């Protein structure tokens, strides 16, 4: 990257040099010398014509002392001073006579022959300018080596700063990535890039969002494992106690053992459902699901379970609507919500499962809304009820059963197929949970 910048800068310098040569442009120092020698020539001729060789000699001595310019004035072929024409300027003087115009040479040293015509007289002011050097006499600023050196120094400095401004955040990204790879999930790159607003800063923010997502997923995984261990420990502990009681002849503990075994079976079934969702995400198994018939079967099963407590489950709304998904997973998604509503509805209450059209995602969708007649949930828990193992704190929460995975499974299934799930409290008590899926049109026949 650094060498690319240097090459681009070098090409720019070369291009400028070519343009300067094509347009015959002159450096400022050359233009200054030409203008100065022109003024010196006019002054020298005026002084010679007014005051003769003495005034001319004084003037040439002054400019030699002040400006380090050695000069002589010729009138035609006659040298008007005692100073001979510099050997390096002989050829240049001949060119000026032939071309009948001023000639300059900016080599080493600088030479100039300025032609001035006064009446019938032709004057030639021949000057030799001592090259200006920097740091005493060690550096000649007009040499090619010095110019190339200065150009390279400036170019390298600017390109180095530019390359560093780009590579520094990249090195920070690399360092942060290595820290995350070694287990430091809190490592972030944004503090190092604070104040930058370029594309690398945006890349750093995206990198931090990725790292935050990875940290969140791993934390959720650890939390899930911890909660599973906790949920499994309780029924296993009760099973151990019940087994000892049965060994002592207390046959009443067998019923408790069966309940705990049922709890473990349900929990394992829920965990297998979560694993099935992950497998579906990878394999994308999908088929046309008739939502009316599917909900009809779920309502029928839930109604049978609610007979003992005089709870009623009804289906309302549309019927012939289709979703492209896995039938088993969609069944589990809706059933978990309906069974949860049935569990929390008061004895003698009603659970309504409604199918309607929806357009909240900007596409045609089908909404399955389940409304119960329970106590609802606190407003600050409406989002948390869809998290694994979450239970609303209540005096009888231990009597509700379940592992707290049902609604979280429903959420993951809905999200898997491009839908969503939400819950709101309704006036008069009760909870309303709405599941949405994008609809599909089944093939003919």
Order of alpha helices (4+ residues) and beta strands (2+ residues): alpha-alpha-beta-beta-alpha-beta-beta-beta-beta-beta-alpha-alpha-alpha-beta-alpha-beta-beta-alpha-beta-beta-alpha-beta-beta
